[in-house]
Amino acid sequence: MLMTLIQKEVMQHILSVRFVALLLMCLLLIPLTLSINYRNYRQNLVDYQEAVKLANIEEKTVNPKLPLEPELELSKLFLKPTPLSVFANGLGDALPSYLGMTRNGIIQGAPALVSDSLSYLLGHLDFLFLVGTVFSLLALLFTFDAVAGEREAGTLRITLANSLPRDLFLWSKLIGGYIVFVVPFLVSLLFGLLVLVWQGFPLGEPEIFPRVFSLTLASLLYIAVFFAIGTVISTYLDNSKTALIVAFTVWVFAVLITPRVGFIAAKFIAPMRTSQSVYLEKTALRENFNTELEEKKGEIYKEVWKGRPQSFEEQFPVGEEVDEQMKPLEEEFRQKFKEHTDEIDRNYQREKKGQEQVGETLSRITPTSSLTYLATNLTQTGKRKRNAYFQAGERYYDALHTDVFGKIVDHTSVRTFHPERDIVKIRQPSSLETPTLGETLRQSAVDVLLLCFFAVVLTTLAFLKFFRSDI
């Protein structure tokens, strides 16, 4: 009996205008979006390779005995684009294109969206946007009148008068509509993947295909959540027009408003400083330390020259004696500067992490946020990639501090150079570590569980309401 009801539901959807709209959306949007984004990825890859090539041509040695400006970028760590960005651009264009290493800390290069900011006024179109926004709305359009339409037309009373269990009736509505929905979706996605492979996309690589498959499963789960939402609305309302208005209102709040409101509220709940203010604070701290060292140096000069004849300089180099007395002071001030800057960085990271956690928690009220976090982690364009990028920059900066920055002397009166011994070769940054699929899923377990929770709870709620409703 269930199969018969499902077949009836499938035929009813196939003959409707909604199915034609869905079919056109799938066949046009998914392959076209994937193809365009892959072209953008290849252009970003060429830009990255040219930037790295240009950076490698530059001089990669430095003499710590020579003056070095605190704002000079001694080396750069570039962000390599990932091929999976064709599915979800995520933070790819918002992250700095490189991290510049200076004595005062890490400078962030301009993100890609700066050079193409006008197009971002209209938003970014990718597979994640299609699933999260377009197909979620279509899923509600497929289910808003699943029960309300039957009740309004009077066919629900006739159907259930034939000793048909209510659970079979509702399951046939859910399963039949879902099958009609996901078949065009999967077929168009398969066609889009074939287009990508034809263009040169490395789908067969072991780190690519499992993530694409996982992203597909996450998309199907997300669509199931909105099928459950539409069914709940349909079981609670008797009029299909009212159900359509309510479904559209729920979609607006769930997809467009609530995920953004969470981070807006976080700015007031947990305010934080900007990265530029932190950098300026470090710069001011270094200037204060340098001024204090200059005062100490002047006092030492007075002590050394005190009571000595003017011709004493010919017998003993005063500058070297001053430098010897300055060395422990410089080391002390250098250590103090590092301790203060580390404290500034820790406070800034603590403020930033606190605000982000608040916004992330509030935004997870809706399934759209969970899909976004899960998809961007799978495609390596989300929070995990950003954290790995900045952590790699911090490790690279610490290595340069050990090799170069920690050996620079600003207050040497008499400089003695030993070119072969003093020249330091700047090491190249290491590549970013990519977490495995298993690690990514463990890190995104909260979002997977939330999507499952929404699907199960909303479906259960629809069944409970339908069982108790008076037909």
Sequence and secondary structure as in RCSB ss.txt:
>XXXX:A:sequence
MLMTLIQKEVMQHILSVRFVALLLMCLLLIPLTLSINYRNYRQNLVDYQEAVKLANIEEKTVNPKLPLEPELELS
KLFLKPTPLSVFANGLGDALPSYLGMTRNGIIQGAPALVSDSLSYLLGHLDFLFLVGTVFSLLALLFTFDAVAGE
REAGTLRITLANSLPRDLFLWSKLIGGYIVFVVPFLVSLLFGLLVLVWQGFPLGEPEIFPRVFSLTLASLLYIAV
FFAIGTVISTYLDNSKTALIVAFTVWVFAVLITPRVGFIAAKFIAPMRTSQSVYLEKTALRENFNTELEEKKGEI
YKEVWKGRPQSFEEQFPVGEEVDEQMKPLEEEFRQKFKEHTDEIDRNYQREKKGQEQVGETLSRITPTSSLTYLA
TNLTQTGKRKRNAYFQAGERYYDALHTDVFGKIVDHTSVRTFHPERDIVKIRQPSSLETPTLGETLRQSAVDVLL
LCFFAVVLTTLAFLKFFRSDI
>XXXX:A:secstr
 HHHHHHHHHHHHHTSHHHHHHHHHHHHHHHHHHHHHHHHHHHHHHHHHHHHHHHHHS  EE TTS   TT   E
EEE    GGGGT  TTTTTSBSEEEEETTEEEE  BHHHHTTGGGGS   SHHHIIIIIIHHHHHHHHTTTTHHH
HHHTHHHHHHTTS  HHHHHHHHHHHHHHHHHHHHHHHHHHHHHHHHHHT  TTSTTTHHHHHHHHHHHHHHHHH
HHHHHHHHHHH S HHHHHHHHHHHHIIIIIIHHHHHHHHHHHHS    HHHHHHHHHHHHHHHHHHHHHHHHHH
HHHHHTT  TTHHHHS HHHHHHHHHHHHHHHHHHHHHHHHHHHHHHHHHHHHHHHHHHHHHHTTSHHHHHHHHH
HHHTT SHHHHHHHHHHHHHHHHHHHHHTGGG  S  SS    HHHH EE           HHHHHHHTHHHHHH
HHHHHHHHHHHHHHHHHHS  
